[in-house]
Every structure is written in C-alpha cells, then in structure tokens.
C-alpha cells in the first residue's frame, strides 16, 4: 500500500503532474502490472483505502 501511495502521489506528480491528470484507470492498470500482475480493480481498492486512511 505504501509503495503504491509513494509512486502515485509523490514520484509521478513531481515529474508528470499535467500528463497524468485524468488517467486514473490507466495508472491503476499499469501499477497492477508493475506490482506483479495485480488486477486494476485491486489497485483501485488499495488506492481508495489509502486515500480514506489519509483523510482521517
């Protein structure tokens, strides 16, 4: 979960902020591939859970 958050919210926006805006589903799919063939739905669930935890 932390690895996904780090790349999604720190690494990519610092370099590609304008280019990644609006490509959430595409990024979920690519993160799933990067993390060893995890489905994009699983990545979405992890991403949303992480966002909920950070908002508390």
C-alpha positions as CSV (number, residue, x, y, z in Angstrom):
1,X,0.0,0.0,0.0
2,X,2.8,2.4,0.9
3,X,4.7,1.7,-2.3
4,X,1.6,2.5,-4.4
5,X,1.0,5.7,-2.5
6,X,4.6,6.8,-2.8
7,X,4.7,6.4,-6.6
8,X,1.2,7.6,-7.2
9,X,1.2,10.7,-5.0
10,X,4.9,11.7,-4.7
11,X,7.0,10.4,-7.6
12,X,4.7,10.7,-10.6
13,X,3.2,14.1,-9.8
14,X,6.5,15.6,-9.0
15,X,7.6,14.9,-12.6
16,X,4.4,14.4,-14.7
17,X,1.7,16.3,-12.9
18,X,0.0,17.7,-16.0
19,X,0.4,14.5,-18.1
20,X,-1.2,12.1,-15.5
21,X,-4.3,14.1,-14.7
22,X,-7.3,12.2,-15.9
23,X,-5.6,8.9,-16.3
24,X,-6.5,7.2,-13.0
25,X,-7.8,3.9,-14.6
26,X,-4.8,3.7,-16.9
27,X,-2.4,4.2,-13.9
28,X,-4.3,1.6,-11.9
29,X,-3.7,-0.9,-14.7
30,X,0.0,-0.1,-15.0
31,X,0.6,-0.2,-11.3
32,X,-1.0,-3.6,-11.3
33,X,1.4,-4.8,-13.9
34,X,4.3,-3.2,-12.1
35,X,3.4,-4.9,-8.9
36,X,3.4,-8.4,-10.4
37,X,0.2,-8.8,-12.3
38,X,-2.3,-7.5,-9.7
39,X,-5.7,-6.6,-11.2
40,X,-6.6,-2.9,-11.8
41,X,-9.6,-3.4,-9.6
42,X,-7.4,-4.5,-6.7
43,X,-5.1,-1.5,-7.2
44,X,-8.2,0.8,-7.2
45,X,-9.4,-0.7,-3.9
46,X,-5.9,-0.2,-2.4
47,X,-5.8,3.3,-3.7
48,X,-9.2,4.2,-2.3
49,X,-8.5,2.6,1.1
50,X,-5.2,4.6,1.3
51,X,-7.0,7.8,0.4
52,X,-9.6,7.1,3.1
53,X,-7.0,6.5,5.7
54,X,-5.1,9.6,4.9
55,X,-8.2,11.8,5.1
56,X,-9.0,10.7,8.7
